[in-house]
Amino acid sequence: MPAGTLPIRMLHDRLLVSVEGEAGERRSGGGIVIPATASVGRRLSWGTVVAAGPNARQIELGDRVLFDPEERAEVELQGKDYILLRERDLHAIAAPRVQDGHTGLYL
């Protein structure tokens, strides 16, 4: 859903993120099915930014971001679940504009 159609305006450095995939089972690179109950440490999640507040400095709409799923707040808008984060809660940005040697880390 395009950000312009969401009934929300983000404030400060807040981000609205659409989560990729589900928290269920997943496959390893070799094709092995890993059940949702298998847990080996903390696993970070990827999502796509669909709305950003005016004080978000390094994030643009459509960026893929890496975050800790335990440090989040969830919200439902128009029947779809989203994650609410602060820009400082992100671990990395994956976007075509990120130059070599610039990881997009927000420190």
N, C-alpha and C positions, 0 to 999 in steps of 0.2 A: 504494500500500500504506500503510495507516495506520501511524503511527510506533510505536504500541503493539505491533505485530506484528513489528517488526524485532528481531533478536537482538543488539542492541548498545545500550550506554549511553555517551553522549558525555561526555567529561571537559572541565573548564575552560571555555574559550570556543570549543570546537570545534563545527563545524556539519556535518551530513550533508546534501548537496544533491543533488536529482534534477535532472539536466540536461534542458532543454527542447530538442527538435529534435535534429538530428544535425550533425556537423561537415562534412557533404557540401555539395552545391550548395544555393543559396537563391535566393529571388526578391526583386527590388527592389520598392519601393512601386508602380512603374509596370508591374510584371509581367515585367521582364527577368530571365532566368535567369542567375545568377552562378555559374560553376563553382567547385568546391571548390579548384581550383588557383589561382584568382585571389586575390591577397592585396594589400591596400592598407593597410599599417600594421597596428597591433594592433587586433583586434576583440574587444570584451568580450562575455561570454555571460550569459544569464539562466538561472536555475534556481530550484527551489522547495525550501525548507527542510523536511526530513522528520524531523530530530532535532537537538536543540541541547543543549549542555552547560549545567550549572547557572550558570556565570559569564557566559553570553551575556546582555548587558544590553539590547540594543535589538531583538533578533530574536525572533519567535514562530513556532511551527510553521505552515506554510502560506504564509509570506511569500515573495514573489518577490524574489530578490536578484541584483544585477549584480556580476560578478567577472571577473578576468582569467584566461582558461583556461590561460595559461602558468604561473600560480602556483597549482598545485593538486596534490593527490594523489588517485589513483583507488582505489576499493575495490569489490569485488563482494560483494553480500549477496543470498542466495537467488536467484541467477541474474540480478540486475539490477545495472547499474553505477551508482555514486554518486561524488560528488566530496566530498573532505574538505577543509574550509577553516577558518581562524580567523576570528573575527568582524572583526578588524581588516583582513583581506584583502578585505573587501567594499567596493564603490564606492558602492552605493546600495541602498535598500530600496523596493519598490513594494508597498504594503499599504493597504487602506481606512482604517486608523487613522492614517496619516500625514497630518498637518494641513497646510493651505495655509501656505506659507512655511517648512515644515520638510521638507527633502528626504529625511531619513532617512540622510543621510551619516554614516558612522562615522569620526570624526576622532580 
